[in-house]
Amino acid sequence: MIGTTAEGVMLILFGIVIVFLLFVVKLMHTRINQLLAEMNDLDGKVNLTSNEIEELTKNVKEFKDIKF
C-alpha cells in the first residue's frame, strides 16, 4: 500500500503542500487584482485633480488679465 511506506507519506505530504501553495497563489492573485483596480481608481482621481488645477490656473490668469 502507498500510504504505509516513507515514500508514500512524503508523496501525500508534498501533494497537500502543493495544493496549499496553489491556494495561496490564488489568494495573492486575487489581492493583486484588487490593488491594481484600486490604483486605477486613484490614478483617475489624481488626473481629475490635475485637470482641475490646470483649469483653476487658467481662470486665475484670465482674471488677472481683466482690466477694471
N, C-alpha and C positions, 0 to 999 in steps of 0.2 A: 504494500500500500504506500502511496506517495506521501502521506502525512506523517508517517512514523519515522522516517529517516531524517537526518540532519539536513540533507539537501532539500527534502520536501518541505520542511519547516521554513527554511530560508526562502524557498520559492514562493510559498504562501505569504511570508512576511514582506518580501520585496514586491509582490503583487499588490498587497494592501498599501504599501508606501507609495507605489506608482499611482494608484487610484487617488490617494490623499493629495499627492502633489498636483495631479491634474485638476482636482477640485480647487486647490489654492491658486493655480494659474488662471482658472476660470473666474474666480473672485477678483484677482488682480486685473484681469482684462476688463471686467465689468466696471471696476472702480476707475481705471484709466479712462474708459469711455465717458464716465460721469464727469471726471475732471476736465476732459477735453471739451465737453459740452459747456461746462461752466466757464472755461477760458474763452470760448467763442462768445458767450453772453457778455462777459466782462469786456472783451475787445470791442463789441458793438457799443457798449456804454461809453468806453473811452473815446471811440471815434465820434460818437454823438456829442460828447462834451467838447472834443477838439473842434468840431464844426460850430458849436455854439460859441466858443471863444473867438473863433475867426469872425463870425457874424457880429459879435459884440465889438470887436476891434474895428471892424469896418464901420459900424454905426457910430462909434466914438470919433473916428476920423472924419466922417461926414458931418457930425455935429460941430467939430472944431472948425470945419471949413465954412460953415454957415456964418454969414455976417449979419448982425442985427442992426 
